[in-house]
Amino acid sequence: MELRQLEYFVAVAEEQNFTRAAERVHISQSGVSAQIRQLERELGAELFDRSARTVTLTVAGKAALEHARNTLAAAGAVGQAVGEVTDLIRGRLTIGMVIGCTLTPLFDALAAFHQAHPGVEISLLEDSSDRLLEGVRTGAVDLALIGAAAATPDGLDALTIISERLIAAVPAGHPLAKQRRVTLRDLIAYPIVCMPPGTGLRAVFDQACAAQNLQPAIALQASAADAIAGLAARGLGVAILSASMSASYRDRLTARTIVDVETPALLALIWKSAHNPSVRELLVHSRQAFTDFLELHQ
């Protein structure tokens, strides 16, 4: 049994697809398949059910997955421990970023980190906040920038970057543009344009509506603020955005704070543990990058 076989096994388990797993570990699909077959022969059991379009774990595969992750983490910790005493950080970091995020400080932090620690391989992936949160919990993602409706997800560390009220944004001729105060009940008379489930903004909006037993008509969904604003500007619905998002479209849309939604939408960095020296170092650069950005835009 080799570490690379365990790495390929974990990749297939998390991607649920041999092709995507092969792209992730940078070898051919046939190479991944051959190594998984060899691992299964050594263990005397099939790890994956390959009968459907989506590859799923067998009972044996489920039993092996956490042990495989722990083994890979332990192997990585050996190199990290040596690196710490020699002031050289090596290894791999997987960074997540919520789809549709338009803030660039995370890129600045990654660039500064890469310049300081070129021996660390960095992977960046975009996904929904819910999936990134689960990735951090399982260890598939080391650190992620997500939208959230709660300050600190259970069992994880978090650094809140932005905390803002929800905004309803409409074109100038819309009836809501004439109101000084806008409530959730005002909104349900109109179609809504918002982010999809799994995002922080949508979680705040859905929770607030549920608390008042309101059922808004979600007409259109988009992962990017530009798309939401563009649809609203064309009269296709009321855009639900954060305060900083809506400020970018003040030339096209009138923004109104939704007065009875007091829970803020958050943008936060989350991580499971800072024992990893690479994560600790990246957090230092991230704090600095976001601090500089926020000070510049105040």
N, C-alpha and C positions, 0 to 999 in steps of 0.2 A: 504494500500500500504506500503510495507516494502523496506528498502534499499537493502536487498539482492535480492529482485525481480528485482529492477532496475539494480543491478550489473549483474544478469543473462541475463536480456534483452540486455544490452549493449554488453555483451560477445557474445551472439548469433548473434547480428547485425554485429559485427566486424569479427567474425569467419565465418559467413554465413553457420554454421553447428552446430547442437545441440551436436554432439559427441565431437567435438573439444572444444566447449564452456564448456562442462561438465568437460573436462580434465583441462581446464584453471582455473575453479573456484573450482576444487577438490571435486566435488560431482557427483553422478550418472546422466546419461542422463535422466532417468525417473524423477529424482528430479528436474532437470532444466525444463523439459517439463511441469511438474505439476505446478511449480511456475509461469511459463510464462502464462499458461492457467488461473491461478487464477488472475494474473495481468490483463489479457485481459477481464475477467469477470467483474473485478472492474471498468475498464475503459469503458466497453461496446463496445469494438471494437477489431478486430483481428489486431495484430501488425506484424505478419509474414504471407507471402504466402508460404505454405508448399507443394504446388502442384508439384514443380520441385525438382530435386536432390539437387540444391543449394537453401538454405533458403534465401528469400529476404524480405525486408521490404515492408509492405503495405503503402499506403498514410498516414494512421494514425501512423504507426510505424516510418516513416520518420519525421513526425511532433513531435513525442515524444522523438526521440533519443537525440537531443541536450539538451533538458531539463533534461533528465535522466543523461546525462554526467555532466551537471552543478550541479545537485542535489548531485551526488556522490562526486564531487570535493568540494562542500561546506561542506558536512559532513566530508570529510577528513580534511578540513582546520580547523574544530573545534578541532579535536584531535591534529593537528600540532601546533595550537596556544597555547593550553595548554602545549604541550610538550616543546615548546620554552621557556616558562616562568619557567618551572621546569627543564630545561636543559636535557630533555629526548625526543629524536626523535623516533617516532613510525610511523607505516603505511606500505605502500607498494610502491616499485619502480619497474617499468618495464624498463629494459635496452635492447636496440637493438644493434646488431653487424652485419655488412655486411658479407654475406656468403663468405667464402674463406679467411677471414682475418687471417694472421698468427702472428700478433703482440700480445704479451701477457700483456702489461702494463695495459690494461683494467681489466684483471683478478686480477692483483696486487692491482689496485685501489678498486675493489669490495671487495677483501679480507680485506684490511685495513679499508674500510668503515664498513664492517660487524663486525669487531672486535671492532670498536669504537661505533657502534650503532646496537647492536644485536636485538633490538626491531623492526627493519625495515625488512620486508619480501622482498627479492630480486628475481625477475624473469628475466632470460636472454633468449632472442630469437634471432635467426639468420634469416635474410631475405635479399632481394635485397635492394639496397640503396633507390630506388624509393619508395618502400613500407614502409621502415623505416621512410623516410622523411614524408610520408603521415600520418604514425602513430604518429609522433611527433606533426604534425599540428593538428590532431584531439584529441590529449591527450591520445591516447591508449598507447603510448610509452613516457616515461618521458625524456629519454636521449638516444642518439644513436650515434654509431661510424659508419660513412658512407664514401663511396667514392663519390667524387663530382667533378664537372667541374667549380664550381663557389665558391668563398670564403665564402659567407654568403647567404644561401637560404632566399628568401624573407620572412619577418615576423618572422624569428627565430634568435636566438643567435647561434654563432658558435665559436669553437676554432680549428684553423687549426693545425693539428699534423704534417703532412708531405705534402710537396708541391714539386712535381718532374716532370721532363720531361718524355715523352713517349719514350719507347725503342723498337726497333725491335731486336729480338734475334733469331739467326739461328745457326745450327751446323757448324763446321769448314769448311766443304767442300762446303758450299752453296755460290753461286755467290755474294750475298750481303755481306758475310764475307770479301770479297776482296776489297770492297769499303770503302773508308774513310768517305764519306758523303752519307747518305741515306735519300731520300725524300719520301713523300707519293706516288708520281708518280712511284718511283722505286718499291714500294711495290705491286702495283696493278697487276704486272706481275705474282705474286705468290699467292697461297692460303694463307689465314690468319687464325691463331688460336688465339682466344681472349675470353674475358669474355662476358657474355650475356648482352643484353639490360637491363637497370635498374641499372647498375653498373657505378661507376665514370669513370673508365678507358675507358669503351666502349663509354660513353657519349662524352668524349674528342676526341676519335678517330673518332666517327661518325660525330661530328660537324666539325672537321678539314677536313674530306673527303668531306662533303657537301659544305664547303666553296670553294673547288676547283672543284666541280662538278665531283668528282671521285667516282666510284662505285667498291669498293674492293670485292673480292670473299671471303666471310666468310665461310671457309670450316668446321671448328670445333669450338665449344664453350664449355667452362668449367668455373666453378665458382672458382676453386682453382688454384693458381699460379703453384703448383706442377704439376697438370694435364696439364696445358698449356705448361709448359716447357718440360714435358715428351713427349707430342705429337710432339712438334717442334724438339726435339732432335732426334726423329725417322724419320724426314724428311717429316712430314705430313703438314707442313705449317710454315709460319713466325709467331713467337710468338710476341704478343703485350703486353708489361709489363711496369711497372714503373721501375725507376732506381734501387731502393732498392730491388725490387723483382728479377730483372735480376742478381743482384750481387750474389744471392744465387746459381746461376746455371752457374757460369763462368767456371766451370770444364767441362761443356757439351756444352755450347752455347756461341757464340760470340755476344756481345751486341753493337748495334749502335744506337746512339741518332737519332731520326727522326727530322732532322734539321728544317723542315718547320712547325712543330707543336710546337708553343711557349706556348700555353695554358697549364698550368701544371695540372696534375692529383692530386687531393687533398684527403687526409684522414683527416676527421674532426669530432669532437664531436659537436652535435647539440642538442638544447633544446629550449623549447618554453618560459619558464619563470623560473627564479631562485627564485620566491617568495616561492616556496616549500623548506623548510629547508633541507629536505633530498637531493634534487637536488643540493642545494648550497654546502652541505657537500661533496657529491660525486664528485663535480667538483674540490674541493680543493684536494682531494686524486688523482683524475685523472690527474690534472695538474702536481702534484708532480711525479706520476708514469711515465708519458710520458716524462717529463723533464729528469728524471734519466736515462730512457731507451735511449733517443736520445744522451745524453752526453756520455753514455757508448759506443755507436756504431758510434760515430763520428771518 
